[in-house]
Amino acid sequence: MISSNQNDRPLDASRLALGSWHIFSRLSLQEGAALVRKALDLGINLFDVGDYWDHEMSNEVRFREIISSMGLARSDYRVGIKVFTNSKQSRTDLVKASLNRLGIEQADYVICSRPSNGETLDQAVEAMADLVTSGLTREIAVSLWTPEPLMDAMALMAQKNLPRPRFIQLQYNVCRRTLIESPEYQRLFEHTGILMQAADTLEGGILAGHVHRERFNPEDRDAGNWFADRNIPRDSGGIRPRIRQAVPALTAAAEKLGATPAQLAIAFSLLHPALDTLLFGSTKPSQIEENIGALQLASQRADDVLNAVLDLKVEGAAAPPLFDVSAGIH
């Protein structure tokens, strides 16, 4: 087993992380400040501000404005960003640009997608590790890597004594779970010691009852077809129609536990043995209050939670294809 570096440089952050898909850029300054204030008051100090492509306002710029308006010190919060790899710019330049937009000198984590076209594994791990050794981030993390190449990368990092990724960000929820619970991912967690940041835990809000939500891409916007309230992640594996069909069963199971569907769904993801942090998106303080209830549900009624959602898993989940806005891949 390759020893993880997670205990060498602890993230020192809450298990729940607020962010995902332009949460902050969709809010006014006042709304954003109220949301962050509620999160901090409830013990959530980790914010994911990764920028995407479907809003004119930068998520990072808006988050900086929110933090500034609240008079928060850098020590009051933790922040994570994302970089994609098929850009003409290096990872270092991309991270520096993000930090500049955020008005900070160091991120708490940077999520790096898999190697770019024409980049060797050796080059990729050196570039990722340099983000830590140069002081641009406390931790590196990964997304869009599949188990075998990630195990190779972490073995190479261990051989070279380079900083290794703390976690892998994965889509994981009560329905979209078969991939992460497969033997391949089990070996990844056990062999490398890497942790998981669970994302898309409410399937873009569908599991919380927003069953109308869909995924839209730039070509949809160009054709005049755009989302009504928020865009959601890609449907890797094409299982979303069956996930929608599972919502009534999730709702019924939650009612039996005296919980909301969102609380039950989040509690399930919290119980994965490799979980580091869980990323959720909320735009209202009341949603954060609701979601925080999942922590107590998971800690006090773990067996009940797992039994309640046993029949909700949907077969066919797949690893997301490469996402890289800088290369026009959405």
C-alpha positions in Angstrom: 0.0 0.0 0.0 1.2 3.5 -0.9 1.0 5.7 2.2 -1.2 8.8 1.6 0.1 12.2 2.7 -3.3 13.1 4.2 -2.0 13.1 7.8 1.2 15.0 6.9 -0.6 18.1 5.8 -4.2 17.9 7.2 -6.8 19.9 5.3 -8.2 21.2 8.6 -11.6 21.7 7.1 -15.2 20.6 7.6 -16.6 17.4 6.2 -19.2 19.3 4.3 -18.1 21.7 1.6 -20.2 24.3 0.0 -19.8 25.1 -3.7 -20.2 23.3 -7.1 -21.3 24.7 -10.4 -21.3 28.4 -10.0 -23.1 28.6 -6.7 -21.7 32.0 -5.8 -21.8 33.7 -9.2 -25.6 33.1 -9.4 -26.1 35.1 -6.2 -26.2 38.8 -5.4 -23.5 40.0 -3.1 -26.0 40.2 -0.2 -27.4 36.7 -0.9 -23.8 35.3 -1.1 -22.8 36.9 2.2 -25.9 35.4 3.9 -25.1 32.0 2.5 -21.5 32.0 3.6 -22.4 33.4 7.0 -24.9 30.6 7.5 -22.3 28.0 6.4 -19.7 29.3 8.8 -22.1 29.6 11.7 -23.0 25.9 11.2 -19.4 24.8 11.1 -18.9 24.6 7.3 -15.6 26.4 6.5 -14.7 24.7 3.1 -15.8 26.4 -0.1 -15.3 25.0 -3.7 -15.2 27.9 -6.2 -14.2 26.1 -9.4 -15.1 28.1 -12.5 -17.0 26.6 -15.4 -18.4 28.0 -18.7 -22.1 28.8 -18.4 -22.1 32.1 -16.5 -20.7 35.4 -17.4 -19.8 36.2 -13.8 -16.7 34.5 -12.5 -17.4 32.3 -9.5 -14.0 33.2 -8.1 -14.5 36.9 -8.5 -17.9 36.8 -6.8 -16.6 34.7 -3.9 -13.8 37.3 -3.4 -16.4 40.0 -3.3 -18.5 38.1 -0.8 -15.5 37.4 1.5 -14.4 41.0 1.3 -17.8 42.4 2.1 -18.0 40.2 5.2 -14.5 41.3 6.4 -13.3 37.7 6.7 -9.7 36.9 7.3 -8.0 34.2 5.2 -7.8 32.0 8.3 -11.6 32.0 8.6 -12.2 29.8 5.5 -10.7 27.1 3.3 -11.1 27.3 -0.5 -10.6 24.8 -3.3 -10.2 25.4 -7.0 -10.0 23.4 -10.2 -7.6 23.4 -13.2 -8.1 21.6 -16.5 -5.2 20.4 -18.6 -5.7 20.8 -22.3 -5.0 24.5 -22.1 -2.2 26.5 -23.8 -1.4 27.7 -20.2 0.4 25.6 -17.7 -1.3 24.4 -14.5 0.9 26.8 -12.6 -0.3 29.8 -14.7 -3.9 28.6 -14.4 -3.7 28.4 -10.6 -2.0 31.8 -10.4 -4.8 33.3 -12.4 -7.4 31.7 -10.1 -5.6 32.9 -7.0 -5.4 36.4 -8.5 -9.2 36.4 -9.1 -9.7 35.2 -5.5 -7.3 37.8 -4.1 -5.4 35.1 -2.1 -1.8 33.7 -2.3 -2.5 30.0 -1.6 -5.4 27.6 -2.2 -6.2 24.9 0.3 -6.6 22.4 -2.5 -6.4 22.4 -6.3 -8.2 19.7 -8.2 -6.3 18.6 -11.4 -7.9 16.6 -14.2 -6.0 13.8 -15.9 -3.0 14.4 -18.1 -3.5 16.5 -21.2 -3.0 15.2 -24.7 0.6 14.5 -25.4 1.6 14.8 -21.7 3.4 11.9 -20.2 2.5 10.6 -16.7 5.8 11.7 -15.4 5.3 15.2 -16.7 1.8 15.4 -15.2 2.8 14.3 -11.7 5.8 16.7 -11.7 3.5 19.6 -12.7 0.9 18.7 -10.1 3.4 18.2 -7.3 5.0 21.6 -8.2 1.7 23.3 -7.2 2.4 22.2 -3.6 6.1 22.7 -3.5 5.9 26.2 -5.0 3.4 27.1 -2.3 0.4 27.8 -4.6 -1.7 25.2 -2.7 -1.6 23.2 0.5 -3.0 20.1 -1.2 -3.5 18.7 -4.6 -6.5 16.5 -5.5 -7.7 14.9 -8.8 -10.9 14.4 -10.8 -11.6 12.6 -14.1 -8.9 10.0 -13.4 -9.8 6.3 -13.6 -8.3 3.9 -11.0 -5.4 2.3 -12.9 -3.6 5.4 -14.2 -4.1 7.1 -10.9 -2.5 4.2 -9.1 0.4 4.4 -11.5 0.6 8.2 -10.9 0.6 7.8 -7.1 3.2 5.1 -7.3 5.4 7.4 -9.3 4.9 10.2 -6.8 5.8 7.9 -4.0 8.9 6.8 -5.8 10.0 10.4 -6.4 8.9 11.5 -2.9 6.5 14.0 -4.4 3.3 15.4 -2.8 0.4 13.1 -3.6 -3.3 13.9 -4.1 -5.3 14.0 -0.9 -8.6 13.0 -2.6 -10.3 12.1 -5.8 -13.5 14.0 -6.6 -16.2 11.6 -7.8 -19.9 11.6 -8.6 -21.4 9.5 -5.8 -25.0 9.3 -4.5 -27.6 6.8 -3.4 -28.4 6.0 -7.0 -25.1 6.7 -8.8 -22.9 4.4 -6.7 -22.1 1.1 -8.6 -18.9 2.5 -10.2 -17.4 3.9 -7.0 -18.4 0.7 -5.1 -16.7 -1.5 -7.8 -13.6 -3.7 -7.1 -11.5 -1.3 -9.2 -12.2 1.7 -7.0 -12.0 -0.4 -3.8 -8.5 -1.4 -4.8 -7.7 2.3 -5.6 -8.7 3.4 -2.1 -7.1 0.5 -0.3 -3.8 0.5 -2.3 -3.1 4.2 -2.4 -4.8 5.5 0.7 -6.4 8.3 -1.3 -9.6 9.7 0.0 -12.8 10.7 -1.8 -14.6 14.0 -2.2 -18.2 13.0 -3.0 -19.8 15.4 -5.5 -23.2 15.4 -7.2 -24.6 13.8 -4.1 -28.1 15.2 -4.9 -27.7 14.5 -8.7 -27.9 18.3 -9.4 -30.9 18.6 -7.0 -33.0 15.9 -8.7 -32.8 13.7 -5.5 -34.0 16.7 -3.5 -37.1 16.9 -5.7 -36.1 19.1 -8.6 -36.8 16.3 -11.1 -37.1 18.7 -14.1 -33.5 19.7 -14.1 -31.3 18.7 -17.1 -27.8 19.1 -18.4 -27.2 21.8 -21.0 -24.1 22.5 -23.2 -23.0 25.5 -25.1 -24.5 24.3 -28.3 -27.9 24.1 -26.5 -27.5 27.8 -25.6 -26.6 28.7 -29.2 -29.8 26.9 -30.3 -31.9 29.0 -27.9 -32.5 26.1 -25.5 -31.2 26.9 -22.0 -31.8 25.9 -18.4 -34.6 27.5 -16.3 -32.9 27.7 -12.9 -29.5 25.9 -12.9 -27.4 23.7 -15.0 -26.3 20.3 -13.6 -23.4 17.9 -14.2 -23.3 15.5 -17.1 -25.2 12.2 -17.0 -22.3 9.8 -17.2 -23.6 6.4 -18.2 -27.0 7.7 -19.2 -28.8 6.6 -16.0 -30.5 9.9 -15.1 -34.0 8.9 -16.3 -33.9 5.9 -13.9 -32.6 8.2 -11.1 -35.6 10.4 -11.6 -37.8 7.3 -11.3 -36.2 6.5 -7.9 -37.1 9.9 -6.3 -40.5 8.8 -4.9 -38.9 5.7 -3.3 -36.2 8.0 -1.8 -38.8 10.3 -0.5 -40.8 7.5 1.1 -37.6 6.1 2.7 -36.7 9.5 4.1 -40.2 10.0 5.6 -39.8 6.7 7.5 -36.6 8.0 9.1 -38.1 11.4 9.9 -35.8 13.0 7.4 -35.9 14.9 4.1 -34.8 13.2 0.9 -31.8 15.5 0.7 -30.8 14.6 4.3 -31.0 10.9 3.6 -29.1 11.2 0.3 -26.3 13.2 1.8 -26.2 10.9 4.9 -25.6 7.9 2.6 -22.7 9.5 0.9 -21.2 10.6 4.2 -20.9 6.9 5.2 -18.5 5.9 2.4 -15.4 4.6 4.3 -13.0 6.6 2.1 -14.9 9.9 2.4 -12.9 13.0 3.1 -15.3 15.8 2.3 -18.8 16.0 0.7 -19.5 18.8 -1.8 -23.0 20.1 -2.1 -24.6 23.1 -3.7 -27.0 25.4 -2.0 -28.2 28.9 -2.8 -30.3 29.5 0.3 -29.3 29.5 4.0 -32.4 27.3 4.7 -31.0 24.6 2.4 -27.7 24.6 4.3 -29.6 24.1 7.6 -31.5 21.2 6.1 -28.4 19.6 4.6 -26.4 19.8 7.9 -29.0 17.5 9.4 -27.4 14.7 7.4 -24.4 14.7 9.7 -26.4 13.7 12.7 -28.4 11.2 10.7 -25.3 9.5 9.4 -23.5 9.4 12.8 -26.5 8.2 14.9 -28.5 6.0 12.4 -25.9 4.7 10.0 -27.4 1.2 9.7 -30.9 2.6 9.2 -29.6 4.9 6.4 -27.8 2.1 4.5 -30.8 -0.2 4.8 -33.2 2.5 3.7 -31.4 3.1 0.4 -30.4 -0.4 -0.4 -32.7 -0.8 -3.3 -32.1 2.6 -4.8 -28.9 2.0 -6.6 -29.0 2.2 -10.4 -26.8 0.1 -12.5 -24.8 1.6 -15.4 -23.0 4.5 -13.8 -19.8 5.4 -15.7 -16.7 7.5 -15.3 -17.2 11.0 -16.7 -15.4 11.6 -20.0 -12.7 14.3 -20.1 -14.1 17.7 -19.3 -11.9 20.7 -20.3 -13.5 24.0 -21.0 -10.2 25.4 -22.2 -10.2 22.8 -25.0 -13.8 23.2 -25.9 -14.8 19.9 -24.3 -17.9 20.2 -22.2 
